[in-house]
Amino acid sequence: RSNCNPTTLMKIHSQMGGLYQNVGAYDMALSEDSIAEHIARQIGDTTSFINLMWTQACSLESMNQNARAKDLLDSITVILTDNNLTEEPVLIYPMMIDSYWKNKDTNKAEQLLLEYERKTGMSPHCPDEEVADMAYFYRKGRSYLAKTLPDSAKLMFEEFAKV
């Protein structure tokens, strides 16, 4: 309808996507988030449509559609670069790092992990209460394994197991 508020409609579809994601109905979440993303693009809400693309990538990952999820994450990176949002990619780094590990692209995973650490200030020496992303320790452990540092990897996996 002509009197429909597109921002409200976008938020409704986005929230529905979140609810479907929470109950494991990833195909429905993907559909709702896609509708919300389309509306966000129409109204020029760059932050929302980037976040909605990310949530769609999460649904695709949950559905084991890793190649499609990676393509979507790559698209997000291009959009962020094109819009000079250089600090924003931190949101998608963990999923991208995991995607590179799954595709056995150790060099890119390592490079992105270092960038993630630089932008978030995380390190293996951070106290637990300062680390918002506890899965960081798992990723760092994988990094140490790739570098054949099993003792360091074990320490990181132990930190991750505390969660």
Secondary structure, 3 states (H helix, E strand, C coil): CCCCCHHHHHHHHHHHHHHHHHCCCHHHHHHHHHHHHHHHHHHCCHHHHHHHHHHHHHHHHHCCCHHHHHHHHHHHHHHHHHCCCCCHHHHCHHHHHHHHHHCCCHHHHHHHHHHHHHHHCCCCCCCHHHCCCCHHHHHHHHHHHHCCCHHHHHHHHHHHHCC
